[in-house]
Amino acid sequence: MMETKGLKNSFIKKNILLCDDQRNLRELLSLSLSDTGYDVTGVANGAQALNALAQGEFDLVITDLKLPDMSGLEILRHAKKIVPERPVVLITAYASTETAVTAMKEGAFDYLEKPFPVEQLHLVVARALEQGELRRENSQLRQQLQERSDQRAVVGNSEKMRHVLEIAARVARTDATVLITGESGTGKELIARYIHDHSQRAKGAFLAINCAAIPENLIESELFGHTKGAFSGATQNRKGVFVEAEGGTLLLDEIGEMPLNTQVKLLRVLQERAVRPVGSSSGEKAVNVRLLVTTNRDMAKEVALGRFREDLYYRIQVVNLELPPLRERPEDIPVLALRFLEIFAKRYDLPIHKISPQAMACLVGYSFPGNVRELENVIEGAVSLTTGEMLELASFPLHVRQPRFATHSELSSFELPEEGLDLEGLLANIESQAIRQAMERVSGNKTQAAHLLGLTFRSFRYRCAKVEGGEEK
C-alpha cells in the first residue's frame, strides 16, 4: 500500500519520492523531510516507485538499493530515463566500493550507507535539489536558445528569397557595410543575423540597437558610451555598443530615425574607426566592428528631403540588400507557416502538426500587410485557439479569413502613391483572394464560383490554374 506524507501537489517544486521497504525508517525519514518543508511520497517497493514516477513529477528520488522486487539501480535508470536531469540518491545497508562506483556511473547524485544521521540526509537532499534545479534551468536555457536559433533560421524557397540569401552569403565573407531595406516585418534583422552567423565574426558579439526606440538625448550615449558626470544621471562610466560589439557585428535598426546631429558623429566614427565617449576629453578609442543597418524608409527620398545626410547615406550603402514583402513571394507562405506551427506547438506543448488545406489556402491568398511578422502572429494565435491536431480556418482572425476589398466608390478616389506600386502584384493578390472566397462560399463548386465572379467557366478555370501556379486543364 502506498503511503503519502505531506503530498500537496505532485507538480509543486521540491517533491521527493522516497522508496524503502523498512516501514519505520521510511516513516521517520518522510516525517523529517516533511517537517523541513518538502512534499514527500513514501513507497515500499519498486513497483510502487515506478507507478509513482509515472503518475507524478518529482524533483528528487531517494531509494534503497535492495528492495523486495527489484534493485534500486533499476529505479535509478527508470527515473533518469524519464527526466535525465533529476537527481537520485541511493541508500543501503550493504555498502561496497564496487556498488558505490556502479551507482555513480549510472548517474546517482550520492550514495549513503545505513545507518546515517538524518542531518546528513538533509544536507545531501539540499545539495541534490540545488543541482537538479541548475540542471533544469540549463536544459530550459538550451531549449530556449535552440528555439531562438530555429526562429532565426531564414526560411524561404522563392526565387526572390534565394536571390537575397545568395547576396547575403557573398557579403558575409567581407566586412562591407550593408544597408538592408524593406517593409516592416519582412525580416531585416533576421537577414542581418544571417550575415553575421556566416561571417568570420560569427564567434563575436551580435548587438542590435533600435534607433527609433531611444530618446534623442540618449542615443549618442548608447552608441558611443559616456563618462561619469557627462550629463545628469551619468553616475558611472558606460561603454557604448560600438565598444561592446568589439570584434563582432553591430546592427543599427531603423537608421532612418537617427537625429541629424547624431548622424554627423556616426559618420566620423565610420571614417575614423574610433569612438569618443560623451563627456570624454581624452583620445578616441579604436573599434573593430562590422556595421549593418536596416530601414523601412526610402533613404534616397529621405536624403532629398534633407532628413538624412547624403554623405552618411553613401557610407552605409556599400551594399544594398532589399527584402521583398511577403505578398510578392506567396510560395514562401506554406513553408513559413509550417515552421511557425512547429515552433509554437513545441513551445506550448500542443499536438498540432498540420494545417488544413482550407486554412493554408486562406494564408496563401491573404496579402499580409504586416509581412512575415504578421504571419508569425497569426499562426501563434491560431495555435493558441486550436484544440485538435490540425490548425483549421476557424482559428484565424476574421480579417485574415475575410479580407476586405475596396468598394467602387473607394476605388474611384484612389490615388497612386508617390513611390508607385506593384500593380501586377496587387491585381494578382486581389484575384487570388476573390477566387478563394468565391470557392469557399459555394463549397468548391467551380461553376457557381465562376457565376459569382461574372466569369465564364473556362475563364474561371484558367484563372484558378494561374493562381495555383499550374496549367489549364
C-alpha positions, 0 to 999 in steps of 0.5 A: 500500500502506498503511503503519502506524507505531506503530498500537496501537489505532485507538480509543486517544486521540491517533491521527493519520492522516497522508496524503502521497504523498512516501514519505520525508517521510511516513516521517520525519514518522510516525517523529517523531510516533511517537517523541513518543508518538502512534499514527500511520497513514501513507497515500499517497493519498486513497483510502487516507485515506478507507478509513482514516477509515472503518475507524478513529477518529482524533483528528487528520488531517494531509494534503497538499493535492495528492495523486495522486487527489484534493485534500486539501480533499476529505479535509478535508470527508470527515473533518469530515463524519464527526466535525465536531469533529476537527481537520485540518491541511493541508500543501503545497508550493504555498502561496497566500493564496487556498488558505490562506483556502479551507482555513480556511473549510472548517474546517482547524485550520492550514495549513503550507507545505513545507518546515517544521521538524518542531518546528513540526509538533509544536507545531501537532499539540499545539495541534490535539489540545488543541482537538479534545479541548475540542471533544469534551468540549463536544459530550459536555457538550451531549449530556449536558445535552440528555439531562438536559433530555429526562429532565426533560421531564414526560411524561404524557397522563392526565387526572390528569397534565394536571390537575397540569401545568395547576396547575403552569403557573398557579403558575409565573407567581407566586412562591407557595410550593408544597408538592408531595406524593406517593409516592416516585418519582412525580416531585416534583422533576421537577414542581418543575423544571417550575415553575421552567423556566416561571417568570420565574426560569427564567434563575436558579439551580435548587438542590435540597437533600435534607433527609433526606440531611444530618446534623442538625448540618449542615443549618442550615449548608447552608441558611443558610451559616456563618462561619469558626470557627462550629463545628469544621471551619468553616475558611472562610466558606460561603454557604448555598443560600438565598444561592446560589439568589439570584434563582432557585428553591430546592427543599427535598426531603423537608421532612418530615425537617427537625429541629424546631429547624431548622424554627423558623429556616426559618420566620423566614427565610420571614417575614423574607426574610433569612438569618443565617449560623451563627456570624454576629453581624452583620445578616441578609442579604436573599434573593430566592428562590422556595421549593418543597418536596416530601414523601412524608409526610402533613404534616397527620398529621405536624403532629398528631403534633407532628413538624412545626410547624403554623405552618411547615406553613401557610407552605409550603402556599400551594399544594398540588400532589399527584402521583398514583402511577403505578398510578392513571394506567396510560395514562401507562405506554406513553408513559413507557416509550417515552421511557425506551427512547429515552433509554437506547438513545441513551445506550448506543448500542443499536438498540432502538426498540420494545417488544413488545406482550407486554412493554408489556402486562406494564408496563401491568398491573404496579402499580409500587410504586416509581412512575415511578422504578421504571419508569425502572429497569426499562426501563434494565435491560431495555435493558441485557439486550436484544440485538435491536431490540425490548425483549421480556418476557424482559428484565424482572425476574421480579417485574415479569413475575410479580407476586405476589398475596396468598394467602387466608390473607394476605388474611384478616389484612389490615388497612386502613391508617390513611390508607385506600386506593384500593380501586377502584384496587387491585381494578382493578390486581389484575384487570388483572394476573390477566387478563394472566397468565391470557392469557399462560399459555394463549397468548391463548386467551380461553376457557381464560383465562376457565376459569382465572379461574372466569369465564364467557366473556362475563364474561371478555370484558367484563372484558378490554374494561374493562381495555383501556379499550374496549367489549364486543364 
